[in-house]
Amino acid sequence: DMIQTFSKNKRVVDFSLCCADLVSVIVTAYFSVVGINYFIWNVNAGVRSAYWHFPLLLSKSAITVGMLLMLLYSLYHFLDKLLKFVSGEGEHAGKEVG
């Protein structure tokens, strides 16, 4: 939003939005790897509940699934904005920014 305030060039604004989405993809990819490692650790450790001794694999796998879904969401929006930026049909194409 700050770049939109100071820059009237729509290509600069669209490029900054692509960069912001790239940062989101990198961060969610890192946390997805952490989530996958956490899931693998739970499988190897055989974690069970304290009283009933149920496997906690399903409850712990929700973290990994959530991280992977966030990665897919971020990746989709990054690729969408990148393709629009490259083709010249960015979010601000044909509009006066500011």
C-alpha positions in Angstrom: 0.0 0.0 0.0 2.9 2.4 0.7 4.3 1.9 -2.8 0.9 2.7 -4.3 0.9 5.9 -2.4 4.3 7.1 -3.6 4.5 5.6 -7.1 2.2 6.4 -10.0 3.8 3.8 -12.3 1.5 0.8 -12.5 4.4 -1.5 -13.5 6.3 -0.6 -10.3 3.2 -1.2 -8.2 2.4 -4.6 -9.9 6.1 -5.6 -9.5 5.9 -4.8 -5.7 2.8 -6.9 -5.4 4.5 -9.8 -7.1 7.5 -9.5 -4.7 5.2 -9.4 -1.7 3.5 -12.6 -2.9 7.0 -14.2 -3.5 7.9 -13.5 0.1 4.6 -15.1 1.2 5.4 -18.2 -0.9 8.9 -18.4 0.7 7.6 -18.1 4.2 4.8 -20.6 3.7 7.2 -23.0 2.0 9.5 -22.9 5.0 6.6 -23.5 7.4 5.3 -26.4 5.2 8.7 -28.1 5.5 8.6 -27.6 9.2 5.1 -29.1 9.3 6.1 -32.1 7.2 9.1 -32.7 9.5 6.8 -32.5 12.5 4.5 -35.0 10.9 7.3 -37.4 10.2 8.6 -37.0 13.7 5.1 -37.9 15.1 4.9 -41.0 12.9 8.4 -42.2 14.0 7.7 -41.3 17.7 4.4 -43.1 17.8 2.8 -40.4 20.0 -0.3 -41.6 21.8 -2.8 -40.0 24.2 -2.1 -40.2 27.9 -5.1 -42.1 29.1 -6.7 -44.0 26.2 -3.4 -44.5 24.3 -5.0 -43.4 21.0 -2.6 -42.5 18.2 -2.4 -38.7 17.9 -1.5 -38.9 14.3 -4.7 -37.4 13.0 -4.8 -34.5 15.3 -1.1 -33.7 14.7 -1.5 -34.1 10.9 -3.9 -31.1 10.8 -1.0 -28.8 11.2 0.8 -30.3 8.2 -2.3 -30.2 6.0 -3.0 -26.6 7.0 0.6 -25.5 6.1 0.4 -27.3 2.8 -2.9 -25.7 1.9 -1.5 -22.2 2.8 1.4 -23.0 0.5 -0.9 -23.9 -2.4 -3.0 -20.8 -1.8 0.1 -18.5 -1.7 1.7 -20.2 -4.8 -1.5 -19.9 -6.8 -1.9 -16.2 -6.1 1.9 -15.6 -6.8 1.8 -17.3 -10.1 -1.5 -15.6 -11.0 0.0 -12.1 -10.3 3.3 -13.1 -12.0 1.7 -14.2 -15.2 -0.5 -11.1 -15.3 2.6 -8.9 -14.7 4.6 -10.6 -17.4 1.8 -10.4 -19.9 1.2 -6.7 -19.0 -2.3 -7.3 -17.6 -1.4 -6.6 -14.0 -3.8 -5.7 -11.3 -3.4 -2.0 -12.2 -3.3 -2.4 -16.0 -5.2 0.3 -17.7 -5.8 2.2 -14.5 -4.2 5.4 -13.1 -2.7 4.4 -9.8 -3.1 6.9 -7.0 
